[in-house]
Amino acid sequence: MNWTMKLRIGWAILGITAGLMAGTVFGFQYHNWLTLVIGYFSSVCAA
């Protein structure tokens, strides 16, 4: 596997984890449920 593919996989993993963390924090800490849905949808799109 070449480095461009590793870079793409790394960015996808970063996008998945960022969406999950942001959605969880804004959903449960701040009770902003729309942001939770958008963060989780972002994670699905990154996957």
ZIJOFEN-V388602 format. One record per helix or strand of 3 or more residues. SS is the DSSP state (a for helix, b for strand). FROM is the first residue (numbers start at 1). TO is the last residue. If there is no record, write none. Layout:
SS:FROM:TO, SS:FROM:TO
This chain:
a:3:29, a:33:46
